[in-house]
């Protein structure tokens, strides 16, 4: 049956195609793509933190001065509408 067939060992696998080195332009393009991705992710994290910090800082500063954002807005509206005129 199959015992009388001598196939021998398998032939060696052909060597994989040599990996080509990237050119300087391709490496620069990859670095630029990675940097843009990193900057985009950093922006999505840092921008909300910065905006919240500014908001809390303004609010704390106004509280320290003894006023509030609502009072400031009402004062500006009174000035614009002319409600603060002396008779």
C-alpha positions as CSV (number, residue, x, y, z in Angstrom):
1,X,0.0,0.0,0.0
2,X,1.5,3.3,1.0
3,X,4.4,1.8,2.9
4,X,6.2,0.9,-0.3
5,X,6.3,4.5,-1.6
6,X,9.3,6.4,-0.4
7,X,8.6,10.0,-0.7
8,X,11.6,11.2,1.3
9,X,11.7,14.5,3.2
10,X,9.8,17.6,2.2
11,X,11.7,20.1,0.1
12,X,12.8,23.2,2.0
13,X,10.5,26.2,2.0
14,X,11.5,28.9,-0.4
15,X,13.1,31.8,1.4
16,X,10.6,34.7,2.0
17,X,11.1,37.7,-0.2
18,X,13.6,40.0,1.2
19,X,11.9,42.8,3.2
20,X,12.6,46.0,1.5
21,X,13.8,48.9,3.6
22,X,11.5,51.9,3.6
23,X,12.7,54.9,1.7
24,X,13.4,58.1,3.6
25,X,10.2,59.6,2.2
26,X,8.2,56.6,3.4
27,X,9.8,56.8,6.9
28,X,9.1,60.5,7.1
29,X,5.5,59.9,6.0
30,X,5.0,57.3,8.8
31,X,6.5,59.6,11.4
32,X,4.3,62.4,10.3
33,X,1.2,60.2,10.4
34,X,2.1,58.9,13.9
35,X,2.8,62.5,15.1
36,X,-0.5,63.8,13.7
37,X,-2.4,60.9,15.3
38,X,-0.7,61.5,18.6
39,X,-1.4,65.2,18.5
40,X,-5.1,64.6,17.6
41,X,-5.5,62.2,20.6
42,X,-3.7,64.6,22.9
43,X,-5.9,67.5,21.7
44,X,-9.1,65.5,22.4
45,X,-7.8,65.0,26.0
46,X,-6.2,68.3,26.8
47,X,-8.6,70.8,25.2
48,X,-11.6,69.8,27.4
49,X,-9.3,69.9,30.5
50,X,-8.0,73.4,29.6
51,X,-11.5,74.7,28.9
52,X,-12.9,73.3,32.2
53,X,-9.8,74.7,34.1
54,X,-10.4,78.2,32.6
55,X,-14.1,78.0,33.5
56,X,-13.4,77.0,37.1
57,X,-10.6,79.6,37.4
58,X,-12.9,82.4,36.3
59,X,-15.7,81.2,38.6
60,X,-13.3,81.0,41.5
61,X,-11.9,84.4,40.7
62,X,-15.3,86.0,40.6
63,X,-16.3,84.3,43.9
64,X,-13.1,85.6,45.5
65,X,-14.1,89.1,44.3
66,X,-17.5,88.7,45.8
67,X,-19.6,88.5,42.6
68,X,-20.9,85.8,40.2
69,X,-21.1,85.4,36.5
70,X,-24.9,86.0,36.7
71,X,-24.3,89.4,38.4
72,X,-21.7,90.4,35.8
73,X,-24.1,89.5,32.9
74,X,-27.0,91.5,34.6
75,X,-24.7,94.5,35.0
76,X,-23.7,94.4,31.4
77,X,-27.3,94.1,30.3
78,X,-28.2,97.1,32.5
79,X,-25.4,99.1,30.9
80,X,-26.5,98.2,27.4
81,X,-30.1,98.9,27.9
82,X,-29.4,102.3,29.6
83,X,-30.9,101.3,32.9
84,X,-28.0,102.7,34.8
85,X,-28.6,106.3,33.7
86,X,-28.8,109.0,36.4
87,X,-32.0,111.2,36.1
